Amino acid sequence: MRKRKLALLGSTGSIGTNTLNVARALELPVIGVAALNEVDDLLAQIAEFHPRLAVLYDEAAADRLRQRVKAKGYDTEVLGGDEGLLALARLDEADTFVAASSGSVGLEPTHAAILAGKDIALANKEVLVAAGSLFTEAVKEAGVKLLPVDSEHSAIFQCLTDHPKSEVERLILTASGGPFRERSSLEGITPAQALKHPNWTMGAKITIDSATLFNKGLELIEAHWLFGIPRVDVVVHPQSIVHSLVEFVDGSVLAQLGEPEMLLPIQYALTWPRRSSGPVPKLNLLERNRLDFHAPNEELFPSLRLAREAWQAGGLAPAHLSAADEVAVELFLKGELAFTDIPRLLELVIERLGATDYSTLDEVRFALDAGRATARELAAQL
């Protein structure tokens, strides 16, 4: 089996550390790692994996790491800022770029990695949500592979193997429904309550997005770009065992099942087109003996509808929406915005900014900045 050589953006987050768990188990070379400002964590990764390059986006933190790496006598080069992220994307020895960071900081390095001929293991939602047409065209022109890491998109990727688009009726994304799936009202929700996801252990941003179902809206947009299938539906599946499904024109439905954790989709992206034993827990169907499905309540959780409408509007609307949600979640976690005001703010931003076409990453970055600024302005009015 081919052993991919990894450059890992976001190495200290949940996806990043699980990627390193897979790399450790499968003995995959880690050529480069990058994070925001976690000096101690990156130093530990350098000690274990001996990457050629380590990057901290925070320049001051990169200076501190550089001094400690030198004191330890490690050979790893340390860089900071945008220059460091681009160097990570273009590492000659790496053949696979793992985009495991969150937020728009992943846009330019992921694009650079594609142009440098790297396969992309993609977990960064903003890449396709904000700039799907640019990235899918770049992947096509570069002749590289875009390998989904999100569990839902990995499930669809696995189910679609060897099936042409003409045979596909629709894609079905599963959603856990979050911690409030059985509630009839979302008034008075606190950050502490929203951060208690019943199935998954994730970062704060994605956990809040799961609670509002906005995360599923982002995944709906991603699925359109990844697979090019016109119809994408969402069903709530509280157990999070069926990670997504594909319905074919003959009525057959294929699903991918597994425990609710990220090791399997990460490992499959890194071993594709083969499979391998590894640190992935096995699914026990006798213990997981119930699978429920029901329609999402888009009146109670309007963020899912807003994401679908942004996709249909096209252009920069998804970028505006994604950026506005970053601000909305930040304000909610600080106690400055009510949980029910998150979708209200998103809708106001989209109404204000609309949907215009784009052709460059600069235009996408400008749209993201505009979405954040407009969200902050309008939040004060709620």
C-alpha positions, 0 to 999 in steps of 0.5 A, spaced: 500 500 500 502 506 498 504 510 504 502 518 503 507 523 505 503 528 509 503 536 510 498 537 516 495 544 516 491 544 523 495 539 527 493 541 534 486 540 533 481 535 533 482 532 526 489 534 526 491 530 532 486 524 530 490 524 523 497 524 527 493 518 531 492 514 524 499 516 521 502 513 527 498 507 527 500 506 519 507 509 520 505 515 515 511 520 514 509 527 517 513 532 513 510 538 515 505 540 521 502 547 522 497 550 528 495 557 530 500 558 536 500 552 540 508 552 542 508 546 547 503 541 542 507 543 536 514 541 540 511 535 542 509 533 535 516 535 532 519 530 538 515 524 535 514 525 528 521 529 526 517 533 520 522 537 516 517 544 517 513 546 523 509 552 522 505 557 527 501 562 524 502 567 530 509 570 529 511 571 536 509 563 538 513 561 532 519 565 534 518 561 541 518 555 538 524 556 534 528 557 540 526 551 543 527 547 537 534 550 537 535 548 544 533 541 543 537 540 537 532 538 532 533 539 525 525 541 524 525 548 520 520 553 524 516 558 520 510 563 521 505 567 518 502 566 511 509 565 508 510 559 513 503 556 511 504 557 503 511 553 505 507 548 508 503 547 502 509 547 497 513 542 501 516 538 495 517 531 499 509 531 501 504 528 496 498 529 501 496 536 504 491 535 510 487 541 510 484 540 518 484 547 520 477 551 521 476 558 518 478 562 512 486 561 514 486 555 510 483 558 503 490 560 500 495 554 503 490 549 500 489 552 493 497 553 493 497 545 495 493 544 489 497 548 484 503 544 487 500 537 485 498 535 492 492 531 493 488 534 498 485 530 504 479 536 506 476 537 512 476 545 512 469 547 510 470 554 508 474 551 502 468 549 498 463 553 502 466 560 500 470 558 494 467 551 491 468 553 483 475 556 484 477 549 488 474 544 484 476 547 477 483 548 480 483 540 482 481 538 475 486 542 472 492 540 476 489 533 476 489 531 483 485 528 488 480 531 493 479 526 498 473 528 503 475 527 511 468 529 514 464 523 516 458 524 512 462 526 505 467 520 506 460 516 507 458 518 500 465 518 497 465 510 499 458 509 497 459 512 490 465 508 488 464 505 481 457 508 480 456 514 475 452 520 476 447 518 471 445 512 476 444 516 482 437 519 484 440 523 490 445 524 496 442 523 503 446 527 509 445 524 516 445 529 522 445 527 529 440 533 530 444 536 536 443 536 543 436 540 542 433 535 537 427 533 542 426 540 544 420 544 541 423 551 543 430 554 543 429 560 547 434 561 553 439 556 550 446 557 554 453 556 551 454 551 556 448 547 554 449 548 546 456 545 547 454 538 550 453 534 544 450 527 545 454 523 540 461 527 538 467 530 541 468 536 537 471 544 537 466 549 540 465 552 533 463 546 530 459 543 536 455 550 536 454 549 528 451 542 530 446 545 535 443 550 530 444 545 524 448 550 520 453 545 520 449 540 516 447 546 511 455 547 510 455 540 509 450 540 504 453 546 500 460 542 500 456 535 497 454 539 491 461 541 490 464 534 491 460 530 488 456 534 483 449 531 484 443 536 484 439 533 489 442 533 496 437 531 502 438 531 510 435 526 515 436 526 522 439 520 525 440 521 532 445 515 533 450 517 528 451 510 526 449 511 519 454 517 516 450 518 510 447 514 504 446 514 496 439 513 493 440 510 486 435 511 480 433 503 481 431 505 488 437 501 492 440 505 497 447 504 500 449 507 506 456 507 510 456 505 518 461 506 523 462 508 530 461 516 531 468 518 531 473 521 526 478 516 525 475 512 520 474 517 515 481 520 516 484 513 515 480 512 509 482 518 506 489 517 507 489 510 505 484 511 499 483 507 494 485 501 499 483 499 506 487 498 512 487 495 519 488 501 524 486 504 530 479 505 528 474 502 533 469 496 530 462 497 530 458 492 534 451 492 531 448 487 537 450 493 541 448 499 536 441 495 535 437 501 533 437 506 528 432 512 527 431 517 522 426 523 521 426 529 517 429 536 520 425 541 523 427 547 519 422 552 522 425 550 529 432 550 526 432 555 520 440 555 519 439 549 515 434 552 510 438 559 510 444 554 507 440 551 502 438 558 500 445 561 499 447 555 495 441 556 490 443 563 490 450 562 488 456 566 487 459 569 494 452 568 498 455 562 501 461 565 503 457 571 506 453 566 510 459 562 513 463 568 515 457 571 518 456 565 522 463 565 525 461 572 528 454 569 530 457 563 534 463 567 537 458 572 540 453 567 542 459 563 546 461 570 549 454 571 551 452 577 547 447 574 542 441 569 544 441 562 541 435 564 537 438 570 534 444 566 530 439 564 524 436 571 525 443 574 524 445 570 518 438 572 514 440 579 515 447 579 513 444 575 506 439 580 505 444 586 506 450 583 502 446 578 497 450 574 492 455 576 487 459 572 482 467 571 483 473 569 480 479 570 484 481 568 492 481 575 493 474 576 492 472 571 496 477 573 502 473 580 501 467 577 501 468 573 508 471 580 511 464 583 509 460 578 512 464 578 518 463 586 518 456 586 517 454 581 522 458 585 527 454 591 525 447 588 525 448 584 531 448 590 535 441 591 532 438 584 535 
